[in-house]
Amino acid sequence: MLRLRRRPPADIFPADPWALEETRFGPEVQDFLGQAETMFALANGHLGLRGTLDEGAPVREPGVYLNGFHILRAITYGEHAYGFPRVGQSLVNPPDATPMRLHVGSEPFRLDRADLTHFSRRLDMRAGLLERRVAWRLPTGQRLALRTLRLVSLEDRNLAAIGWELSAEDAAADITLHSDLLMRPPLPVDPVDPRLGEPISARRLLVPTGQAVQGLRAILSHEAFGSGLVLACGMDHVIEEPGRLVAETEFREDCATVLLRGQVAPGRPLRLWKALAYHYDVAGTPAEELRTRAGHTLDHAMGQGMEALVGRQRLHAASFWDRADIEVVDSGPHRQQVIRWNLFQLLQASAHAEGHGIGARGLTGRSYEGHYFWDTEIYVLPFLVYSNPPMARSVLMFRYRMLDKARDRARELGHRGACFPWRTIDGREASAYYAAGTAQYHINADIAFAIRKYVEVTGDSVFLYDHGAEILVETARLWRDLGFFSARHEGRFCINGVTGPDEYNTVVDNNLFTNLMARENLRYAADTAEAMARDQPAAFAELVRRTGLAPEEPAGWREAAARMYLPWDERLRIHPQDDSFLDKEPWDFANTPADRYPLLLHYHPLNLYRAQVIKQADTVLALFLLGEHFTDAETKRNFDYYDPLTTHDSSLSVCIQAIVAAEIGYLSKALEYFEFAAAMDISDLGGNVVHGAHIASIGGTWMALVHGFGGLRDHGGRICFDPRLPAPWRSLRFPLTIRGQRLRVEVRHDVTSYRLEVGEKLVVFHAGAEVVLTAAEPLAIRDTPAARPEPVPEFPPAAMPAG
Ligand code: BGC
């Protein structure tokens, strides 16, 4: 059921393992303007600039994003009900300091109007730099060339920089450059697509609070509507030969322009660079202080110079690739490029996310209003745990800091413990549609699951004792309170009225995924509390003080876990996704035209909710995350049943199907799903990449490589590999950071090698057998499996819905 909707012409992005390059700019390519703004976005986890053209126009969805910088607005409901969140949160664009508008004579230079003789835009992923070169002819025949270089600093999270160099080929030209810091109007909202968020009224989203302008520098400060967050953003310029340009700075209360006038002559290019600084802080911080901080960032950048900034950028990017690069050797020239683009997005979404979460679109677009979802814990955190443990910890600390608000939300909903928001920026629930929002209680277990993974893979038990345990106690309490021992199910512990990951079957009873994840949460909380009581009396006393944990509570959690109800269908010998799923009418796939996907944009929710049709991996996700609880036969049978019912209308789906398909041995299918996940954004397979990159799918692409084909499983902290390389690939190589050590794994068809690059000793398992790795000795394990035929699905197509 893979539906490829759109593909860009292949020659726009020629194959290059380390770069993404656009080599033409013409009317046909302009359709890709918005897509390219996402593809060429630069970010560092704190500050993001969409890949808009340097001149600022033409433009589809301009955007500068600061992680967590948001406004508050009232959520309007046609009909209100108790407990619906009333206040929405939306990421808001600070002023855009990227535009550098060039006029030659009195004519503006715009790519869509110029007589271009050359265009190339190259995202150098190895270096973290975006370079654009254009050359054009004026109506007089005179030729000019412009080279720009952009970076969003991987070192200083508040800084970006743009290098600018203009040359004339045959005669001198008078030019004016307008370097802007400007407020863009809010983007229009599509009333049909709920993923874009609520329309924001025309009221002022950012209220100006002052400026500081001096020479070629301008700094503006603002306050965000509702949240009161205080912002300062600034720009400054360094001109290589200042005497050649006459400068003038204009400003109004919320925009500023540095105007530079001069002449470019053959053999004498004009060179300058611009530093961009963005700072924000909590309500009440004096605006002046923020402007001073922006000034410091600019001073510091100016003190270094563009070349030094570029040099430092290269070093930071290199250290990322050393920790995180994945290489696939095969016959397809584009694959390595696509994989690296995905990995690069993970760097861009997380490098400096400290203090914040990771939004569903990172900092590349406006979709989902910059909200944090479970995407972070289940789809991005695995990558961070294995490549950047301090950032994994930071992301979990961000959840810890919202624990009090989660406690309040639980009280509001009449629960004990804590109930984390389905989507949020500031810690409060911001989901206006409870059926596919608040009802997704599984987010609480997802956070607990992520804590466990982090602690087991990194060995950071201090985090567990000081912070994680408190979240575990409160989430275990929530589950114990939410479920009950049902007489109708022989006293089993049932959890009713929840939505699992699949948003096409909402507010159901006993969603298998939720019950299994809740069971893990309950057990892990009990294990942790009991271990702390035994081995960490001081930390345990503090935990009791903070949570009021009663001595009998862990036993209550264990009982609920032990008697957790897990739906089972004896006739099909599968786990129903929930109590009612198998009673529903099969969806008529055969008569659903391809242009009606994603179904959520074409069918009333009720039509979806009453059918056996799945938006995204749900039971199949449980088969992966909690694989130790399923036999091989169960995994296969459940996958066989659910796979054809899954539309993948969410980008969080195909990566998971790829992992489980690989485990079962459906390697061609796994490869197909993987290709789909990896190309999700580069080929705009969802048709909405204009609104931002799908960070969960990107994290899922990493998972599909490492957990899918690399066969890594880490249940209970035991690092096990069972690699399965797709037939067309020759090898797969990836590094993993495990308990402070660095392991490099290389999978080939007949041999898997393990090398401990950093560290003394590490025990892993290969195909079930223990392997002791030491620094001195890399190990190569010969696997000579007889070419395994792919298994046959268990359910004959006739038993499945048509399609
Ligand atoms: C998915 C959710 C996801 C959200 C943000 C939705 O389409 O169904 O699982 O958390 O997108 O990525």
Boltz pocket constraint, residues with backbone or C-beta under 6 A from the ligand:
constraints:
  - pocket:
      binder: B
      contacts: [[A, 360], [A, 368], [A, 373], [A, 374], [A, 375], [A, 501], [A, 503], [A, 615], [A, 616], [A, 649], [A, 650], [A, 651], [A, 652], [A, 696]]
      max_distance: 6.0
